[in-house]
Amino acid sequence: QVQLVESGGGLVHPGGSLRLSCAASGIFFSINTMRWYRQAPGKQRELVASITSGGSTNYVASVKGRFAISRDDAKNAVSLQMDSLKPEDTAVYYCNMNIGLRDYWGQGTQVTVSS
């Protein structure tokens, strides 16, 4: 049974920073692509950032230059460093990992950017 556990959300002022982390537990061979999604109230879930097993990264245009995704395969973990946060970044953030032929999801962590 694979489980993803997230941490690092919270309340931050505009312009501030947060770091989200997500670690996978269970028995598996390797993790393919790791992703972060977010869902704001009343909106569809949006892919924010992804990183392949080879380290290639992609970002949605609205976070380019502000967010950075990274992975630690030794710890089966992915992180999202979020800088220069804006109120429109407020959402529940979910990590996603592709393991074998399945996608697994974290429980979600709330990020609120407000003055």
C-alpha positions in Angstrom: 0.0 0.0 0.0 1.5 3.3 -1.1 0.8 6.4 0.9 1.8 10.0 0.3 2.0 12.4 3.2 2.3 16.1 2.7 3.5 18.9 5.0 4.4 22.5 5.0 1.2 24.5 4.2 0.0 27.4 6.2 -0.8 31.1 6.2 1.7 33.6 4.7 1.6 37.3 3.8 1.9 38.3 0.1 5.5 38.2 -0.9 6.3 35.5 1.6 7.6 32.0 1.1 6.5 28.5 1.9 8.0 25.1 1.3 5.8 22.1 0.7 7.0 18.5 1.1 5.6 15.1 0.2 7.0 11.7 1.0 5.9 8.3 -0.2 5.8 5.3 2.0 5.2 1.6 1.1 6.8 -1.0 -1.1 7.7 0.0 -4.6 10.6 -0.1 -7.0 10.8 3.5 -8.3 8.8 6.7 -8.8 8.3 8.1 -12.2 7.0 11.7 -12.6 6.2 13.7 -9.4 3.7 16.5 -9.6 2.1 19.3 -7.5 -1.5 20.3 -8.2 -3.6 22.9 -6.6 -7.3 23.6 -6.3 -8.7 26.9 -5.3 -12.4 27.3 -4.1 -14.8 27.1 -7.0 -12.0 26.2 -9.5 -10.8 23.1 -11.2 -7.7 21.3 -10.0 -4.6 22.7 -11.8 -1.2 21.2 -12.5 1.3 23.6 -11.0 4.7 21.8 -11.5 6.1 18.5 -12.5 9.5 16.8 -12.4 10.4 13.6 -14.3 12.6 10.8 -13.0 15.4 12.4 -15.1 15.0 15.7 -13.4 13.2 17.7 -16.2 10.8 20.2 -14.8 7.7 22.0 -16.0 5.7 24.8 -14.5 2.3 26.5 -15.2 3.0 30.0 -16.5 1.6 31.7 -13.5 4.3 30.3 -11.1 7.4 30.3 -13.4 10.2 32.1 -11.7 8.6 32.0 -8.3 8.1 28.2 -7.6 10.7 25.5 -7.8 10.0 21.7 -7.7 12.7 19.3 -6.6 12.9 15.6 -5.7 14.9 13.4 -3.5 14.7 9.8 -4.7 16.6 8.5 -1.7 13.8 9.7 0.5 11.0 9.1 -2.1 10.1 12.7 -1.7 9.2 15.8 -3.7 9.2 19.4 -2.5 7.8 22.7 -3.8 9.6 25.9 -2.8 7.2 28.8 -3.3 8.5 32.3 -3.2 7.0 35.7 -3.9 3.6 34.3 -3.0 0.5 36.1 -4.2 -3.1 35.9 -2.9 -4.1 34.1 -6.1 -1.8 31.2 -5.0 -4.2 30.4 -2.2 -5.5 26.9 -2.7 -5.2 23.3 -1.4 -2.0 21.8 -2.8 -1.8 18.1 -3.6 1.2 16.1 -4.5 0.9 13.3 -7.0 3.3 10.5 -7.9 3.3 8.1 -10.7 4.4 4.7 -9.4 4.2 1.7 -11.7 1.0 2.1 -13.6 -0.8 4.1 -11.0 -1.1 7.6 -9.8 -1.1 8.3 -6.1 -2.3 11.4 -4.3 -1.5 13.1 -1.0 -4.2 14.3 1.3 -3.8 18.0 0.4 -2.4 20.9 2.4 -3.9 24.4 2.6 -1.9 27.4 1.5 -3.4 30.7 2.2 -1.8 34.0 1.1 -3.3 36.9 2.8 -2.4 40.2 4.5 
